[in-house]
């Protein structure tokens, strides 16, 4: 036998030993597929949240940065209500729901 034949046979035995020990081959998913999947999910979420909220700005607010700050403040307050409502029960829950509905009427065009 030549040297190349011996080295080929040696490499075959190494792979067969690895298979015999029970190591499982993991299915490889390309990074491109994962990124495209994540981007699709992210874009869908962003579009849904931005479409459902149309804001009523206070009088005299014309600067884009001020409007952006106002929108962020409103969203944070709404998310705060959304987190607190499931925690409460009884009279406190009803009072908080009324306050939440009034806040949405005040700051959103379509509450």
Secondary structure by P-SEA (a helix, b strand, c coil): ccaaaaaaaaaaaaaaaaaaacccccbbbbaaaaaaaaaaaaaaaaaaaaaacccccccccccaaaaaaaaaaaaaaaaaaaaaaaacccaaaaaaaaaaaaaaaaccccc
